[in-house]
């Protein structure tokens, strides 16, 4: 089955063909004979219930420095393609939310991965709070008294923006760190959203696991180890990936959340696990597939396409 696939993403010209999960999705689709277009969210248009994108046909290859060939822009009616991959990076801001509202007009007639309604309803650091007993001690608030009380109980804590991504803005405040007030001023000067306060987990020094799930089932895991002296393990800020196996606790966490992910149409998801705790459920543009394939041979994007093709075939 040859599908027409549009990928909503950051500029593909800037993608790393050796590390970018969206690029691997595109390469896998192309190898299966699917036709590909790419566009950025700002190229979406909604007029009289018709959703279009100024998109460019694309061919990809796993060659560093020569990984993409783009055709001329064309106005693509997204109701006439089979699949839209919603893969632009956070922050999860009003622009991101607006894109979900627009794509809602075509889903599920055109299969949008992940379901735009559920992406909108599952902010990555809030969605995890729905599952009891999986998170470390966590506070979501912008109330200064509530934050001060949390710090009294958990003097070694992590502070991070509610809608950031890729480790941006994440900081550890040790018990003797007096910068909490100043950091909160910075966060609250940027926006009106609450912040996340979370008890620091010493297990992060051994790594922050990224587990990929396809249609609610775990397909593999990589460990992301922070650089020496750092608390952030995200690969884009210097974390190092290494091979690990799923632990019994990892499987317990996946079993707890998997049915909900499947029911919501969240087809390709990456979760973050530190020690025995689930810290995030990433539904926007989760990464880690290239590293997983390199270490284990498991191609999570191939498994994603297997499921997409089955859905489009009515299976």
N, C-alpha and C positions, 0 to 999 in steps of 0.2 A: 504494500500500500504506500504510494507516494503522497506525501502530505505537503501542503503549503504552510510554511511556518514563518511567523514574524516574531522577531526578538526585540523587545523593548529593553534597552540597556544603555550603559555609559558607552562612549565612543569605542567601537571595536578596534579601531586603529591603535588605541592605547592599551589594549588588553595584552597580557603576558601569555603567549601561547603555551608556555611550560607550567603555568601556575593558575590560570584563570578558569574557574568552573564553568562560567557561561561560554567561554571559548570551546571547552570540551563538549558541552551540550551541542553547540553548533557543528563541530567537527563530526560528532557521532550522528547527528541528523543528516548531514551531507553524505556520509558514507552509506546511509540507508536509502539514499535516493530522494530525500526530501528537498524541496526548493526553499531557499532561505532569503529573507529580507531582514534588515536591521533598521531601527529608528530610535531616537531618543525621546523621552517623555514629552519634551516641549514641542515635538512634532505631531502630537496627537491633535485631533480636531473633532468636535461634536457639533453637528448641524442637523436639525430636524430629525433627531434620533439616529442619524447616520454617523458612524464612527470611522474616521479615516486617519491615516498617518502618512506623512511625507517620508517614505521609506526608500531604501536602496537595496537592490539585489546584491547578494554577497556570496563570495566563495572563500573558503578558509583552507589553510594548510598549516601543519605543525612546524613551521620554519621561522625561527627567530629572525626578525628584521624583514621578513617577507611573508607575513602570515595571513594577509587578507587582500582580496581584490573586490572593490566596490563598483557597482554599476551606477548609472545616472539616477537621480531621485525621481520617484514617481508617486502619485497619489494612490495609496493602497487602501481599498475598502476592507476593513478588518472583519466585516461579516462574511467576506468571501474567502478568507483563509481558514485553515482547519485548526490551527493552534497559534496562540500568542503566549510567548514566555515573558512574564513580567519579571525582569531581572536587573532593574536599575538599583544602584546602591542606596542605602539610607544616607542622610537622615530621614526619618519617618515624619515628614512635616506636612503642611497643608498641600504642597504640590504633590507629594506622594499620595495623600488621601484623595485628592482630586482625580488623579490618574485611575484610582480604583473605581471611583464613581463613573468615570467615562467608560472604562472597560466592562463595567457591570451591564452596560447596554447590549453587549454582544455575547456574554457568557450565559449559558453553556452552549449555545448554538455554535459559536466558535469557542473551543476549549481554551480557557485562560488558566495558565499554571503559574502560580497558585491562584485558586479561586479569589477574585478581587474583593468580594464581600468579606470573606474570611480573613484575608490579609489585613483588611481595614479593621476587623474586629479582634485581631490577635496581635496587638503590639507586643514586641518580642520580650520586653522586660516585665510586662503586665500579664501576659497570657499565662506565664508560668505560675502566677499566684493562684490560679484556679485549681491547682493540684496539691492536695494536702500532704504534708510530710515529705516533700521532695526538695524544698528550698532550704538554704541556710537562713538564719534570722535576717529578715529583710523589712525595711520601712520604705514606703513610697509617700513622700510628703514634701511640702515647702513650708510647713509650719516650724518656726525656729525652736519653739519649746519642745515639740515632738522630736525633732532631730537631736536637740541637746539631751533629752531623756534617753534616746536610743544610744547616744555616745557614752552616756554614763554606764549603761548596761553592757555595751560592746565597745570598749575604748580603742580597740584595734579594729578599724573599719575601712571599708571601701566606699568611696563616693563616686557616683557616675551619673551622667545625664540620662533621662528617661528614654529619649528617642534618638540617641546617638547610634553609632555603629563602628565596627572595626577597631574597637578599643579607644576611640577618640574621647578625651575628657575624663578617662578613668584614673583615679588616684587613690593611693593608700594613705590613710591618716593613722599613724602609730599613736600609742597612748600619750606620748610626750609632744605630739605635734600640735602647735597652737594656731594652725592656719585654717581651721575649719570655717570660721566666720568670714575670712577673706575669700575663701573658695566659694562659699555660698553666695556672697555678693556678686562674684563673677558669673556664676550660673544664673542667678536671678536677674542680672542685668541683661543677659542674652535673651531670655524668654520668660514666659509665665508658667511654664510647666513645673511640676514637682521634680525632685531628684530621687535617686535610689541610694539608700544607705544599706550596707550589707556587712555583716560580720566578716572580718578577714578570715580566710581559710588557709592555714599554713600549708595544706596539701597542694596549693597552687605552685609551690616551688618545684614539685615533681611534674607539674603540667596541668593543662586545661584541655580535657578531651573534647574533640568534635566528633559526634556520632551523627551519621547521615541516615535518614529514614526515607524510604520510598513507599508511598501509600500506607504509612503507618507502621512499616516493618523496618527494623534496623538492618542495614546492609554492610556497615563497616564503621571503623573508628580510627582516628589518628590522634596522637597526643601532641599538643603544642606547648613546648617548654619555653618559659620566658628567658630572655638574655640575663646574664649575671647582673644582679642588683636591680632587676626590673620586676614589676608586678604584672604587667600586661603581657599576655602570651600570644596575642593575635599575630598572625604571620606577617601582616603588612606593617607592623611596628617592630619587627625584629625577632619574633618568636621562631623557634626551630621545631619542625615537624619530625616526629619519630613514630615508628610502628608500635602498636600495642594491641592487645586483645580485649574484647568486651568482657567485663567482669560480671559476676552474678548480680551485683547492685546495678550496673549499667542496664542489664536486661530487665531487671525489675522496674527501673524508671521507664524504659521504652514500653514495657507492657502496660504501665499505668497510663501513659499518654497516647499510645499508638491508636487505639480505637477512636479517640476524639479527633486526632489528626485526620484519619481516614474519613470519618463522618463529615468533617468540615471541607473536604476536598483540598486539603493541604498536602499535595502530592510529593513535593520535594522539600524536605525540612532538615535543618541541622540544629542539633541541640548541644549545649555546652555543659559539661559535667566536671566538677572539681571535687576530687575525693569521692564522697558518697552523696554529693548534692548537685541537683540540677539548678543552674543559674540562669540560663536563657533558652528560649525556643525560637529559633531564627526561621522566619517564614518569608522574608522578603527576597534576599539573594544570597542564601547560604553558600559557603565555600567549603573547600577541603577535598573535592572530588579528585583533583589531579594528584594530590599527595596520597590519597587512599589508593588510587590505581597504581601509583608508582611503588608503594610499599607492599601491597597485597595482591595486585592484579585484578581486584574488584572494581569495575567501572559503574559507579552509582548512576551516572548519566545514561548509560546503556540500559540499565534496569528501569530508569525513568521513562525512556522512550518505549521500552517494551510495554509498560503500563499505558502510556499515552496511545500507542497504536491499538492496544486492546480496547480502550475506551472508544476511540474513533470507529473501531470496527463493530462496536455494540456488544462487546464481550463483557 
